[in-house]
Amino acid sequence: MKYCPNCGKEITENQNFCDNCGYDLINLRKRKSSKTIFLIPLLIILVLLAGAYYYFYIYSNTPSQVVKNFISLLNRGEVIKAINLYMIKIKDFEMPNEDEIKTFKGSILSYEIVREKIVGDEAYLEVMVDSRNRGKNTSYIKLIKINGKWMIYPEDMESFPE
Ligand SMILES: [Zn+2]
């Protein structure tokens, strides 16, 4: 059941003017349909953008994106997930314990990838990290490409390889 937007009296679907107040119902229908027409391309664009975002920022397989994803998971406290997704578990690799995991959550205030060097299946990143616990410090991260996917190699590097 439809009602006149002006006076509230009941109206039928194909009525052009309101019987009660004379309100123009033709223009009202036009306005509604043009809004719908405008919304469809907008929705398509939004869906495409969301897809592109998902692909390039979540699944793009570059050393710097892997490091960004890794850091963002650590910062959310999803440490085990971060390690399982993005880290190589070499011999003697130890998973952090509950207490260590707690200290990760929200600890990275900001970070910046200063430089990146890719040599074949190895990549090196210099990252400036500002963390709540340690302040500003530079980290050197090594990544290795395994089966086409970049993974963080858990080895401390003293400096950036020149
Ligand atoms: Zn009316």
Residues whose N, C-alpha, C, O or C-beta is under 5 A from the ligand:
A	BS01	ZN	C4 N6 C7 G8 C18 N20 C21 G22 Y23
